[in-house]
């Protein structure tokens, strides 16, 4: 058999593996630039996906207010239209709002047209309610495709990923989740002696993408545990926009 024919499947397999890695790994920049960490090891960006959720988001807002913490909420457009007052309250309380698509669509294999619709429609839903077009976007499940960077650039959005995803949506208990969020405290303790480098972007969920009123009480309990401890370690709670300056164009 011709050696070139033997090499073709291996090349295809390697290309497919590279594309899959670029689509799902939060650190890779294969499908365009992303925000993955804050600009200072002393700043922690807490982010929430899948809201607004009338059963849980107000509780998160009250908890954040108790510790004077600012966060970034990535909202689903259709839920914004269902809960406009709650979406506005997130903004009024000083938190940043980003787009999480219109329907929480899986963009991994979506066409460019579908990708553009989901992001633009989600952003328009947010703007219609809050009066401000979002500047941030997080793809559902973190799945990206080759069109994401171009569409985000066209819509003047920065794509935001994370440094820590503790899988709070499947947490069997609050103590389990508390343990999964320990790395932030560990890094903060180390960085207290060496205040150089970058900080964490934490991805949590205040909502449930499949339906409204999802239970995120374990996430709430874990965050209630960690907020005072992170604060005592010297961490400052900032929005993505506050902690990651927009690059000069």
Buried (B, 14 or more C-beta within 10 A) or exposed (E): EEEEEEEEEEEEEEEEEEBEEBBBEBEBEEBBEBBBBBBBBBBBBBBBBBBBBBBBBBBBBEBBEEEEBBBBBBBBBBBBBBBBEBBBBBBEEBBBBBBBBBBBBBBBEBEEEBBBBBBBBBBBBBBBBBEEBBBBBBBBBBBBBBBBBBBBEEBEBBBBBBBBBBEBBEBEEBEBBBEBBEBBBEBBEEBEEEEEEBBBBBBBBBBBBEEBEBEBEBBBBBBBBBBEBBBEBEBBBBBBBBBBEEEEE
